[in-house]
Amino acid sequence: MQSSDSRHTAGAWEVFLVFLRLGLTSFGGPIAHIGYFRDEFVVRRQWLSERGYADLVALCQFLPGPASSQVGMALGLSRAGYAGALAAWSGFTLPSAIVLILFALGLSTWGAALPAGVLHGLKLVALAVVAQAVWGMARVLCVGLPRLAIMFAAAVAVLLWPGVPGQVATILIAGLVGLVLLRPALPLAHDALPVREGRRGALAWLGLFFVLLLGLPIAAQLWPGQALALTDAFYRAGALVFGGGHVVLPLLQAEVVAPGWIVNDTFLAGYGIAQAVPGPLFTFAAFLGAAVDGVWGGLLCLLAIFLPSFLLVAGILPFWECLRGQRRVQAALAGINAAVVGLLLAALYQPLWTSTVDGVVDFLLALLAWAALVFWKLPPWLLVSICAGGGWLAGGLQALS
């Protein structure tokens, strides 16, 4: 008879291979990833029911961090325990992380030889992609006057109070406002989630999440050093960003550009190229870490930004059945989601608009790129290629003239 450990090992290997294929082919961002996962694990493999999958997505939307990666970790966890969660994350994340680390190394080595127009083209892509995210998220998360008011108030607040403390305070206040003003409908019927791990282990993971969240900033102050400072910055980014994906942009910009670790042009160029690779957008952390401190910096930042997601999924999943029906939790989350869109709206203006758009031509190109994403449904990777090539051509023509 096969032992439980060997079954988990075989299951984890199966999980890794499935997610590796998804990590190599899943373009389109977190919403598309969730669609790919549904086709693979609900329709094709039938690892869980439609309602069970919807519950899993709801849980990961409730948690801070990258929603699609957390759905993947939760699927791996329910299939093959903790080893399955690690296998799902590795397969889905490493392909794009490796590409972004190599791009960062190439940019630091040959960046001076890269035409300025190419970098400007990548920055235009970043502007268009964030504008698309604001547009799409606002239509879903900011329906009604109270949510719109929270969104605009959050945008103004973080522009007037820039930096990480202002962003965190804005999210917390929005949650309290949502708790008072927003009353969601009653939850729908649901299927129980398959959970292999017990609540005692879950409490340990949750405890570790909060110990690191509170302890890393103290440790970074007591023992100054780049490695510990990077770990603290990227762990907090992964632990405090609701909405995932593009929403991490303003927090990471405050963490790595403001202290002078990298320049803003490099930051935005990396964010632009991150749109052209499959897998989760949070692998942008690998680019930033590699730009600061080479390959080891890239791996350190990659692990630091995803670690909170694993700790939260492993810690919350066994308790989700109790939490998901609480209307107070749903109301607070509705306020937080509206504030998240406001943070992204503020990032669209500063640093993206202010550092990218320099005249009517830039505005028209950015508008064209946005229309290509929203109305023509052009894949982001193709738009990256077009904008980088167009920027290179424009730079060459300008040099000839």
C-alpha positions as CSV (number, residue, x, y, z in Angstrom):
1,M,0.0,0.0,0.0
2,Q,1.4,3.5,-0.9
3,S,2.3,5.7,2.1
4,S,0.8,9.1,2.6
5,D,4.2,10.8,2.1
6,S,4.8,9.0,-1.2
7,R,1.3,9.9,-2.4
8,H,1.9,13.6,-1.5
9,T,5.3,13.4,-3.3
10,A,3.6,12.0,-6.5
11,G,0.8,14.5,-6.1
12,A,3.2,17.4,-5.7
13,W,5.2,16.3,-8.8
14,E,1.9,16.2,-10.8
15,V,1.0,19.7,-9.5
16,F,4.4,21.0,-10.5
17,L,4.2,19.8,-14.1
18,V,0.7,21.1,-14.6
19,F,1.6,24.5,-13.2
20,L,4.9,24.6,-15.1
21,R,2.9,24.4,-18.4
22,L,0.6,27.1,-17.2
23,G,3.5,29.3,-16.1
24,L,5.0,29.0,-19.7
25,T,1.8,29.7,-21.5
26,S,-0.6,31.9,-19.3
27,F,-0.4,35.4,-20.7
28,G,-3.0,38.1,-19.9
29,G,-2.8,38.9,-16.2
30,P,-4.6,37.6,-13.1
31,I,-8.1,37.6,-14.5
32,A,-7.0,35.5,-17.5
33,H,-5.0,33.2,-15.1
34,I,-8.1,32.5,-13.1
35,G,-9.8,31.5,-16.3
36,Y,-7.0,29.2,-17.3
37,F,-7.1,27.6,-13.9
38,R,-10.8,27.0,-14.1
39,D,-10.4,25.3,-17.5
40,E,-7.6,23.1,-16.3
41,F,-8.7,22.1,-12.8
42,V,-12.5,22.3,-12.8
43,V,-13.4,21.5,-16.4
44,R,-10.6,19.2,-17.5
45,R,-9.2,17.6,-14.4
46,Q,-12.2,18.0,-12.1
47,W,-10.1,18.5,-9.0
48,L,-12.9,20.5,-7.5
49,S,-16.4,21.7,-8.3
50,E,-17.5,24.9,-9.9
51,R,-18.7,26.3,-6.6
52,G,-15.7,25.1,-4.8
53,Y,-13.5,26.9,-7.3
54,A,-15.6,30.1,-6.9
55,D,-15.1,29.9,-3.2
56,L,-11.3,29.5,-3.7
57,V,-11.2,32.6,-5.9
58,A,-13.3,34.5,-3.4
59,L,-10.9,33.6,-0.6
60,C,-7.9,34.8,-2.6
61,Q,-9.6,38.1,-3.5
62,F,-10.2,38.6,0.2
63,L,-6.5,38.2,1.0
64,P,-3.8,40.7,0.3
65,G,-1.3,39.6,-2.4
66,P,-1.4,38.2,-5.9
67,A,-4.8,36.5,-6.3
68,S,-4.0,34.2,-9.2
69,S,-0.8,32.9,-7.5
70,Q,-2.8,32.4,-4.3
71,V,-5.4,30.4,-6.1
72,G,-2.6,28.2,-7.5
73,M,-1.1,27.7,-4.0
74,A,-4.5,26.8,-2.6
75,L,-5.1,24.3,-5.4
76,G,-1.7,22.7,-4.7
77,L,-2.4,22.8,-1.0
78,S,-5.7,21.0,-1.3
79,R,-4.2,18.5,-3.8
80,A,-0.9,17.5,-2.2
81,G,-0.5,19.4,1.1
82,Y,2.3,22.0,1.7
83,A,4.6,20.3,-0.9
84,G,1.8,20.8,-3.4
85,A,1.5,24.5,-2.6
86,L,5.3,24.9,-3.1
87,A,5.1,22.9,-6.4
88,A,2.2,25.0,-7.7
89,W,4.1,28.3,-6.9
90,S,7.4,27.1,-8.4
91,G,5.9,25.9,-11.6
92,F,3.8,28.9,-12.2
93,T,6.3,31.5,-11.1
94,L,9.8,30.5,-12.0
95,P,9.6,30.8,-15.9
96,S,8.7,34.5,-15.9
97,A,11.0,35.2,-12.9
98,I,14.0,33.8,-14.8
99,V,13.2,35.9,-17.8
100,L,12.9,39.0,-15.8
101,I,16.1,38.4,-13.9
102,L,18.0,37.9,-17.2
103,F,16.4,41.1,-18.5
104,A,17.5,43.1,-15.5
105,L,21.1,41.7,-15.8
106,G,21.1,42.6,-19.5
107,L,19.8,46.1,-18.8
108,S,22.5,46.7,-16.2
109,T,25.2,45.4,-18.5
110,W,24.1,46.8,-21.9
111,G,21.6,49.4,-20.8
112,A,23.7,52.3,-22.2
113,A,23.7,50.7,-25.6
114,L,19.9,50.4,-25.6
115,P,18.2,53.2,-27.5
116,A,16.4,55.6,-25.3
117,G,13.3,55.2,-27.4
118,V,13.0,51.6,-26.4
119,L,12.8,52.4,-22.8
120,H,10.3,55.2,-23.5
121,G,8.2,52.7,-25.4
122,L,8.2,50.3,-22.5
123,K,7.1,53.2,-20.2
124,L,4.2,53.9,-22.5
125,V,3.2,50.3,-22.2
126,A,3.2,50.5,-18.4
127,L,1.1,53.6,-18.5
128,A,-1.5,52.0,-20.9
129,V,-1.6,48.7,-18.8
130,V,-2.2,50.6,-15.5
131,A,-4.9,52.7,-17.2
132,Q,-6.6,49.6,-18.4
133,A,-6.4,48.1,-14.9
134,V,-8.0,51.2,-13.4
135,W,-10.7,51.2,-16.0
136,G,-11.5,47.5,-15.6
137,M,-11.3,47.4,-11.8
138,A,-13.4,50.6,-11.3
139,R,-16.2,49.2,-13.4
140,V,-16.4,46.1,-11.1
141,L,-15.3,47.4,-7.6
142,C,-16.5,51.0,-7.6
143,V,-20.1,50.6,-8.6
144,G,-22.3,53.2,-6.8
145,L,-21.6,56.6,-5.3
146,P,-20.1,55.4,-1.9
147,R,-17.5,53.2,-3.6
148,L,-16.6,56.0,-6.1
149,A,-16.2,58.4,-3.3
150,I,-13.8,56.0,-1.5
151,M,-11.8,55.5,-4.7
152,F,-11.3,59.2,-5.3
153,A,-10.6,60.0,-1.7
154,A,-8.0,57.3,-1.5
155,A,-6.3,58.6,-4.7
156,V,-6.2,62.1,-3.2
157,A,-4.9,60.8,0.1
158,V,-2.0,58.9,-1.3
159,L,-1.0,61.8,-3.6
160,L,-1.0,64.2,-0.6
161,W,0.7,61.6,1.7
162,P,3.0,59.6,-0.6
163,G,4.9,56.6,0.6
164,V,4.1,53.3,2.3
165,P,2.6,54.7,5.6
166,G,0.1,56.8,3.6
167,Q,-0.9,53.8,1.5
168,V,-1.3,51.5,4.4
169,A,-3.3,54.0,6.4
170,T,-5.6,54.7,3.4
171,I,-6.4,51.0,3.1
172,L,-7.1,50.6,6.8
173,I,-9.4,53.7,6.8
174,A,-11.2,52.5,3.7
175,G,-11.9,49.2,5.4
176,L,-13.5,51.0,8.4
177,V,-15.5,53.2,6.1
178,G,-16.7,50.1,4.1
179,L,-17.7,48.5,7.4
180,V,-20.0,51.4,8.2
181,L,-21.3,52.4,4.8
182,L,-21.3,49.3,2.5
183,R,-23.8,46.4,3.0
184,P,-23.2,43.5,0.6
185,A,-25.9,41.1,-0.4
186,L,-26.3,37.8,1.4
187,P,-23.7,35.2,0.4
188,L,-24.7,32.6,-2.2
189,A,-24.8,28.9,-1.6
190,H,-21.5,27.2,-1.8
191,D,-19.6,23.9,-1.7
192,A,-17.2,23.1,1.1
193,L,-13.5,23.5,0.1
194,P,-11.3,20.4,0.3
195,V,-8.7,21.1,2.9
196,R,-6.0,18.6,3.9
197,E,-4.2,20.5,6.6
198,G,-5.6,21.2,10.2
199,R,-6.3,24.4,12.1
200,R,-3.4,24.0,14.5
201,G,-0.8,24.2,11.7
202,A,-2.8,27.1,10.1
203,L,-2.5,29.1,13.3
204,A,1.2,28.6,13.3
205,W,1.5,29.9,9.7
206,L,-0.7,32.9,10.6
207,G,1.5,33.6,13.6
208,L,4.6,33.5,11.5
209,F,3.0,35.9,9.0
210,F,2.5,38.6,11.7
211,V,5.8,37.9,13.4
212,L,7.6,38.7,10.1
213,L,5.4,41.6,9.3
214,L,6.1,43.3,12.6
215,G,9.6,41.9,13.2
216,L,11.4,42.5,9.8
217,P,11.1,46.4,10.0
218,I,12.6,46.2,13.6
219,A,15.4,43.8,12.4
220,A,16.2,46.1,9.5
221,Q,16.7,49.0,11.8
222,L,18.8,47.0,14.3
223,W,21.0,45.4,11.8
224,P,21.3,47.7,8.7
225,G,22.1,45.9,5.5
226,Q,20.8,45.7,2.0
227,A,19.7,42.1,2.1
228,L,17.6,42.5,5.2
229,A,16.2,45.9,4.0
230,L,15.2,44.3,0.7
231,T,13.5,41.4,2.5
232,D,11.6,43.7,4.7
233,A,10.5,46.0,1.8
234,F,9.3,43.2,-0.4
235,Y,7.7,41.1,2.3
236,R,5.6,44.2,3.3
237,A,4.7,44.7,-0.3
238,G,3.4,41.2,-0.6
239,A,1.6,41.4,2.8
240,L,-0.2,44.7,2.4
241,V,-1.2,45.0,-1.2
242,F,-4.9,44.2,-1.8
243,G,-5.9,43.6,-5.4
244,G,-2.5,42.1,-6.5
245,G,-1.0,42.6,-9.9
246,H,-0.8,46.2,-11.0
247,V,-1.7,47.4,-7.5
248,V,1.8,46.5,-6.2
249,L,3.3,49.2,-8.5
250,P,2.9,52.2,-6.2
251,L,4.1,50.3,-3.1
252,L,7.2,48.9,-4.8
253,Q,8.0,52.3,-6.4
254,A,8.0,53.8,-3.0
255,E,10.2,51.0,-1.6
256,V,12.9,50.9,-4.3
257,V,13.0,54.2,-6.2
258,A,12.6,56.6,-3.3
259,P,15.6,55.2,-1.4
260,G,17.7,55.3,-4.6
261,W,18.2,51.6,-5.1
262,I,17.2,52.0,-8.8
263,V,16.2,54.9,-11.0
264,N,12.6,55.5,-12.0
265,D,13.3,54.8,-15.7
266,T,14.7,51.4,-15.0
267,F,11.7,50.7,-12.7
268,L,9.2,51.6,-15.4
269,A,11.1,49.8,-18.2
270,G,11.0,46.6,-16.1
271,Y,7.3,47.0,-15.3
272,G,6.7,47.3,-19.1
273,I,8.6,44.2,-20.0
274,A,6.8,42.3,-17.2
275,Q,3.7,42.6,-19.3
276,A,5.3,40.6,-22.1
277,V,6.0,37.4,-20.0
278,P,3.5,34.8,-18.9
279,G,2.8,34.0,-15.2
280,P,2.1,36.3,-12.3
281,L,2.9,40.0,-12.4
282,F,4.5,39.9,-8.9
283,T,7.5,38.3,-10.6
284,F,8.4,42.0,-11.3
285,A,10.0,41.7,-7.9
286,A,12.6,39.4,-9.4
287,F,13.5,42.1,-11.9
288,L,13.8,44.8,-9.2
289,G,15.9,42.6,-6.9
290,A,18.2,41.6,-9.8
291,A,18.6,45.3,-10.8
292,V,19.6,46.1,-7.2
293,D,21.9,43.1,-6.4
294,G,22.2,40.6,-9.2
295,V,20.8,37.1,-9.4
296,W,20.7,36.5,-5.6
297,G,18.9,39.8,-5.1
298,G,16.3,38.8,-7.7
299,L,15.7,35.4,-5.9
300,L,15.6,37.1,-2.5
301,C,13.0,39.6,-3.5
302,L,11.0,37.0,-5.4
303,L,10.8,34.8,-2.3
304,A,10.1,37.7,0.0
305,I,7.2,39.1,-1.9
306,F,5.5,35.7,-2.3
307,L,6.1,34.4,1.2
308,P,3.1,36.3,2.7
309,S,0.8,34.7,0.2
310,F,1.8,31.2,1.2
311,L,1.5,32.0,4.9
312,L,-1.9,33.5,4.4
313,V,-3.3,30.8,2.2
314,A,-2.0,28.0,4.5
315,G,-3.3,29.9,7.6
316,I,-6.7,31.1,6.3
317,L,-7.9,28.2,4.1
318,P,-9.0,25.9,7.0
319,F,-11.0,28.8,8.5
320,W,-12.6,30.1,5.3
321,E,-15.9,28.3,5.7
322,C,-16.5,30.4,8.9
323,L,-15.2,33.7,7.5
324,R,-16.8,33.7,4.0
325,G,-20.4,34.2,5.3
326,Q,-19.6,37.2,7.6
327,R,-21.2,40.3,6.1
328,R,-19.0,42.6,8.2
329,V,-15.9,41.0,6.6
330,Q,-17.5,41.5,3.1
331,A,-18.4,45.1,3.9
332,A,-14.8,45.9,5.0
333,L,-13.4,44.2,1.9
334,A,-15.7,46.2,-0.4
335,G,-14.2,49.4,1.1
336,I,-10.7,48.1,0.8
337,N,-11.2,47.1,-2.9
338,A,-12.5,50.6,-3.8
339,A,-9.4,52.1,-2.1
340,V,-7.2,49.8,-4.0
341,V,-8.5,51.3,-7.3
342,G,-7.8,54.7,-5.9
343,L,-4.2,53.8,-5.1
344,L,-3.9,52.6,-8.7
345,L,-5.4,55.8,-10.0
346,A,-2.9,57.8,-8.0
347,A,-0.1,55.7,-9.4
348,L,-1.4,56.3,-12.9
349,Y,-0.7,60.0,-12.4
350,Q,2.4,59.7,-10.2
351,P,4.9,58.3,-11.2
352,L,3.6,57.0,-14.6
353,W,2.0,60.1,-16.2
354,T,4.4,62.6,-14.8
355,S,7.5,60.7,-15.9
356,T,6.3,59.4,-19.3
357,V,4.0,61.9,-21.0
358,D,6.0,64.8,-22.3
359,G,3.8,66.4,-25.0
360,V,0.9,65.7,-27.3
361,V,2.6,62.9,-29.2
362,D,3.3,60.9,-26.0
363,F,-0.4,61.4,-24.9
364,L,-1.7,60.2,-28.2
365,L,0.6,57.1,-28.2
366,A,-0.4,56.2,-24.7
367,L,-4.1,56.7,-25.6
368,L,-3.6,54.4,-28.7
369,A,-1.9,51.8,-26.6
370,W,-4.8,51.9,-24.0
371,A,-7.4,51.6,-26.8
372,A,-5.4,48.6,-28.2
373,L,-5.8,46.8,-24.8
374,V,-9.3,47.8,-23.9
375,F,-11.2,47.8,-27.3
376,W,-9.0,45.8,-29.7
377,K,-8.0,43.2,-27.1
378,L,-4.4,43.2,-28.2
379,P,-2.3,40.9,-26.0
380,P,0.1,42.8,-23.7
381,W,3.1,40.9,-24.9
382,L,2.4,42.0,-28.5
383,L,1.8,45.6,-27.4
384,V,5.2,45.5,-25.6
385,S,6.9,44.4,-28.8
386,I,5.2,47.1,-30.9
387,C,5.9,49.9,-28.5
388,A,9.5,48.9,-27.9
389,G,10.1,48.6,-31.6
390,G,8.3,51.9,-32.3
391,G,10.3,53.6,-29.7
392,W,13.5,52.2,-31.2
393,L,12.5,53.4,-34.6
394,A,11.5,56.8,-33.4
395,G,14.8,57.1,-31.5
396,G,16.8,56.2,-34.7
397,L,14.9,58.7,-36.8
398,Q,15.5,61.4,-34.2
399,A,19.2,60.6,-34.2
400,L,19.5,60.8,-38.0
401,S,17.7,64.1,-38.1
